[in-house]
Amino acid sequence: MNKPDYSTYSMEELLDCQEMIDKEAWPERYQEILATIESKVSASPSQAAVNKRIRFENFCYELSRELCWSLSDEFSSIASLFSAHYRNKLPSVLAYELCPICNGAISGSKGFIGWKIKCDNCKIVGRVAQIVRSSPSTTGSDC
């Protein structure tokens, strides 16, 4: 079996590989994927900025999916309608996350249909959509 040349992969493809690879079956390839992602993030300033943006957007997308299935955060969404305390309280799914680029702290503010989050260290900003889940019988198993 030929070994993949991860240096030819786009950032999106690398992030997909990072998420989908069986880390136990292919630990060397997983480490190579991580190293390639880091080298792309550290590339030329203009390309590094694009790759950081892609990486942070992927991070926000994954958080949106987690937020969709978080029961405690469903309570917070309802409570925010009636309580100022919950209105700008960061959901638990977001509260303890670290920036995927620099491991800096994440802060956020409530937006119209979700959360605007930013890394306090590298100042990158993204949006986490707060998707309202319908009954499983009408939408299947995904948000």
PyMOL commands that set and color helices and strands:
alter all, ss='L'
color gray80, all
select helices_A, chain A and resi 6-8+11-20+27-41+45-68+71-79+84-87+92-95+136-139
alter helices_A, ss='H'
color red, helices_A
select strands_A, chain A and resi 106-110+114-119+125-129
alter strands_A, ss='S'
color yellow, strands_A
deselect
rebuild
show_as cartoon
